[in-house]
């Protein structure tokens, strides 16, 4: 009996000791916890920020919006600055997970183009919660030596001529956006008939598709393994440098305009440091460094002034106003519609 | 003819096993970022790898967690084995079954339940929680590799040592432990590799600001894996190869040396 008591006591002690280890928040050192996409920053700017401000950066990465969301929601790990995409920001606002940013602490916001702030209102109606970081469109990357005509419409993705030469995005919203836009519907359609029609269209397209992929679109297109691929505009600059035969177009029917923006979660412990970090990223020289590293279009007009004309005028990289007007920003459709989309997508993949 | 076929079959299997690793090693020297294009030879990715604090931190975390987890799990595992061996038949069977459950259990269940458990006790996730989790899932493997060894040794040697006047502690260190050493060593190595390999459990039990190699690679999915990762994998592969070669050849060398040593002593 006595022995058993000792064992129990020991066990209790160990649990306490563990709890102690975890609970201790060391020192009064200034920190900021950053949660970003993988490979989505020029890593040299992090030590630069630490040196200039004396704030230590704890930098973490996530792979998808959907993987990031539960971590913020459950508060298992508390971050101060996060970089989600448009529709996810809307979902986080709707579920009261974000704090309003104090823009007085972000004087460099003046460098963020007004057009991008306006477009952001699709998911952040009053521009209260987010600061645009990168943006772009979804379109068609094609190999000019492997297609007969200049591509202008989503219809090529259903052209039998290119059977086995087509790459599609393996993600629900992106794939459905293509089909919905092709039919002339909103890419944020909540109309079940339209979604079902889009599903049927995707099923019809399936025999022509070489593969449903995510990041492999780049390598396959660079290696001339496919003629046509649906891709994020951010990848175009890099692909073009590797293979000059590649061209990018946002189809005339319209497409998706997307943003990845910085937000501050409601439970952030170092909100002011977070604002300092966002302000730092909005500085033109830092924004330029990041643009050169990730090649996704920057929303920073100060940085754009230092980018060469040719790149800046390429509507594939920096979409012009006319293209932006044709496009729509993804919005969050609510749990129910989201589930319906997922169900239809499963049917497409299973067919 | 039969011999040729045998050789061809062996070659095929070797190609099948090593072609992917070879591809990766070649690509780690590719100046172009894309796997589809050869842009010339470069050491740039190796340079960038050693310069990147993210990668180096992740490497350090992976290695140190694997080392500590293996040491702690081996200690606990060996003690557990001795305890289990001393039990009656029934409790021993129960213990061994309990030991097998975590091994058969899906990793994702282990990872998720550990995460929930840490959350319930208010322990914030970080280096410590990954380490504890790795110790937890490594222990059963250590027990599984030490137990058979323990079964083949009889308690007679231990009792004899005590009869000859050795206190229990001394008898344990000088008689029981050397007997178990091969089992302990293989248990340790198994635990080390299991921990180094692990993704799922690390993914669920890691906190902010901490990555292991596997979790770091995973977050690069959207933008595509960067060639620095190829460089890192190449380095790790070569290190493991050297480690294995040493493991195979060193003991023989040592044995030769010690035999010579013994011979000289006998001569004197």
HADDOCK unambig.tbl for C-alpha pairs under 7 A between the chains (distance, minus, plus):
assign (segid A and resid 19 and name CA) (segid B and resid 121 and name CA) 6.93 0.50 0.50
assign (segid A and resid 19 and name CA) (segid B and resid 122 and name CA) 6.71 0.50 0.50
assign (segid A and resid 19 and name CA) (segid B and resid 123 and name CA) 5.15 0.50 0.50
assign (segid A and resid 22 and name CA) (segid B and resid 123 and name CA) 4.93 0.50 0.50
assign (segid A and resid 22 and name CA) (segid B and resid 124 and name CA) 5.01 0.50 0.50
assign (segid A and resid 23 and name CA) (segid B and resid 123 and name CA) 6.41 0.50 0.50
assign (segid A and resid 23 and name CA) (segid B and resid 124 and name CA) 6.54 0.50 0.50
assign (segid A and resid 38 and name CA) (segid B and resid 219 and name CA) 5.02 0.50 0.50
assign (segid A and resid 38 and name CA) (segid B and resid 220 and name CA) 4.62 0.50 0.50
assign (segid A and resid 39 and name CA) (segid B and resid 220 and name CA) 6.15 0.50 0.50
assign (segid A and resid 39 and name CA) (segid B and resid 223 and name CA) 6.41 0.50 0.50
assign (segid A and resid 58 and name CA) (segid B and resid 209 and name CA) 5.10 0.50 0.50
assign (segid A and resid 59 and name CA) (segid B and resid 209 and name CA) 5.64 0.50 0.50
assign (segid A and resid 60 and name CA) (segid B and resid 208 and name CA) 6.47 0.50 0.50
assign (segid A and resid 60 and name CA) (segid B and resid 209 and name CA) 5.45 0.50 0.50
assign (segid A and resid 61 and name CA) (segid B and resid 219 and name CA) 6.01 0.50 0.50
assign (segid A and resid 62 and name CA) (segid B and resid 219 and name CA) 5.05 0.50 0.50
assign (segid A and resid 63 and name CA) (segid B and resid 218 and name CA) 6.88 0.50 0.50
assign (segid A and resid 63 and name CA) (segid B and resid 219 and name CA) 4.26 0.50 0.50
assign (segid A and resid 63 and name CA) (segid B and resid 220 and name CA) 6.38 0.50 0.50
assign (segid A and resid 63 and name CA) (segid B and resid 221 and name CA) 6.03 0.50 0.50
assign (segid A and resid 63 and name CA) (segid B and resid 222 and name CA) 6.18 0.50 0.50
assign (segid A and resid 77 and name CA) (segid B and resid 207 and name CA) 5.82 0.50 0.50
assign (segid A and resid 77 and name CA) (segid B and resid 208 and name CA) 5.66 0.50 0.50
assign (segid A and resid 214 and name CA) (segid B and resid 222 and name CA) 6.97 0.50 0.50
assign (segid A and resid 215 and name CA) (segid B and resid 222 and name CA) 5.89 0.50 0.50
assign (segid A and resid 215 and name CA) (segid B and resid 223 and name CA) 6.14 0.50 0.50
assign (segid A and resid 215 and name CA) (segid B and resid 224 and name CA) 5.28 0.50 0.50
assign (segid A and resid 219 and name CA) (segid B and resid 34 and name CA) 5.74 0.50 0.50
assign (segid A and resid 219 and name CA) (segid B and resid 35 and name CA) 6.25 0.50 0.50
assign (segid A and resid 219 and name CA) (segid B and resid 36 and name CA) 5.49 0.50 0.50
assign (segid A and resid 220 and name CA) (segid B and resid 36 and name CA) 6.87 0.50 0.50
assign (segid A and resid 222 and name CA) (segid B and resid 36 and name CA) 6.27 0.50 0.50
assign (segid A and resid 223 and name CA) (segid B and resid 36 and name CA) 4.62 0.50 0.50
assign (segid A and resid 223 and name CA) (segid B and resid 37 and name CA) 6.34 0.50 0.50
